[in-house]
Amino acid sequence: MTVHSPGLVAPELIPVAAPWITEREGDLCREAALTAWGPDHYRFNRLFEQRFADYVGTRHAVSVPHATAALHLALAALGVGPGHEVIVPAVTWIASVAPVSYVGAEPVFADIDPDTWCLDPAAVEAAITPATRAIIGVDLYGSMCDWPALRAIADRHGLALIEDAAEALGSRLDGRPAGCWGDVSAFSFHGSKTLVTGEGGMLATSDDRLLARVNTLRDHGRPPGDRFFQNTEIAFKYKMSAVQAALGLAQMERIDALIARKRAIFGWYRERLAGMNGIAINAEPPGVENSFWMVTVVPDAAHGIDKFELMARLRARNVDSRPFFSVLTDLEAFAGKPAAARFLPAVPKGRAAADRGVNLPSGYNMDEAKVDLVCRVLADALGIG
Ligand SMILES: *Cc1c(COP(=O)(O)O)cnc(C)c1O
């Protein structure tokens, strides 16, 4: 590795993510801590869930401890289990995939589109076997899957369609929000995400029967309304606390401002990065409105630099970043699952982004001057400054 002496250095570390918290969030959390007990203990959850469902265009939303739980519940409620396969993108955060193993099913990796970084419908179609039960599409970094194509494939083969919208709150496709495209969808409110509750998540669905199943499964197998501890099966406990729900409700009240800010931050980056040679950034094809959870750059191979070296060069200049998610077959976690990769080409189309992509600081603390500095630091780190 070449030792690069930093030229331009940010005066203090610019973090890769930061939430936007106001007095309103603090006030509602305080109110929840003081009042949301006894018969009122679920009041803030209900308000948060209702507002969330209205926003994403589903009949129901269910607050849960994290998106991982939402995906686990979705698979369990759909009856996915041992002997079944679930098609997942070959490049995503492991939380999109791990719940497939929780229910005893097998993940099967399908390649992603090199520009949108989301599932390639043709690759999905090619990975279907008699054991396939579901497809999990991931709206990566705020990008949108080709949901109409995935829906057509799912319907043709009788498969369930799950939308991992953890990174895409506020994105739209053909005017319809992320989260309304799957039979069931999952959102994350982890502290780095577009809307935060610290840890937290939401399951959204318009299917009444699926909702009833989810509500039983997330409450230790109690039929809805059970007050006598008469569990009908062994299940899970996946609920969100009132204080977290109050925080989420306050964020939901400000959702339009949050999304506008995310798009403004990306706009400042786009103005500067568009002029840089050999750099690809987040796609926004016609019909898509991307909420740009994380601004992402993928330098061309000609730059001769991988994501970890670029991160190190940025860090040496006081700019924090994150690596693009890896091709899952590269992770030790999946070393024991070679069958998961049997439909992947030797060099997946997702590899360029996965090997060279880096997420730049995208938090709500970013202003135009900071974005400008990060872009100059990036150019310097790549030696194109
Ligand atoms: C963050 C994330 C998750 C998991 O969210 P948690 O709330 O941490 O469980 C799932 N999928 C994707 C694509 C994510 O980015």
The ligand as an SDF file (V2000), in Angstrom:
LIG
                    3D

 15 15  0  0  0  0  0  0  0  0999 V2000
  -29.8680   -1.1640    8.9360 C   0  0  0  0  0  0  0  0  0  0  0  0
  -30.3490   -2.2460    8.0220 C   0  0  0  0  0  0  0  0  0  0  0  0
  -31.0700   -3.3590    8.4700 C   0  0  0  0  0  0  0  0  0  0  0  0
  -31.2060   -3.7170    9.9050 C   0  0  0  0  0  0  0  0  0  0  0  0
  -31.6920   -2.7480   10.7080 O   0  0  0  0  0  0  0  0  0  0  0  0
  -31.6440   -2.9420   12.2850 P   0  0  0  0  0  0  0  0  0  0  0  0
  -32.6560   -1.9620   12.7610 O   0  0  0  0  0  0  0  0  0  0  0  0
  -30.2400   -2.6330   12.6890 O   0  0  0  0  0  0  0  0  0  0  0  0
  -32.0050   -4.3470   12.5800 O   0  0  0  0  0  0  0  0  0  0  0  0
  -31.5860   -4.2410    7.5450 C   0  0  0  0  0  0  0  0  0  0  0  0
  -31.3760   -4.0810    6.2460 N   0  0  0  0  0  0  0  0  0  0  0  0
  -30.6700   -3.0430    5.7560 C   0  0  0  0  0  0  0  0  0  0  0  0
  -30.5260   -2.9150    4.2740 C   0  0  0  0  0  0  0  0  0  0  0  0
  -30.1210   -2.1060    6.6310 C   0  0  0  0  0  0  0  0  0  0  0  0
  -29.3840   -1.0950    6.1750 O   0  0  0  0  0  0  0  0  0  0  0  0
  1  2  1  0
  2  3  1  0
  2 14  2  0
  3  4  1  0
  3 10  2  0
  4  5  1  0
  5  6  1  0
  6  7  2  0
  6  8  1  0
  6  9  1  0
 10 11  1  0
 11 12  2  0
 12 13  1  0
 12 14  1  0
 14 15  1  0
M  END
$$$$
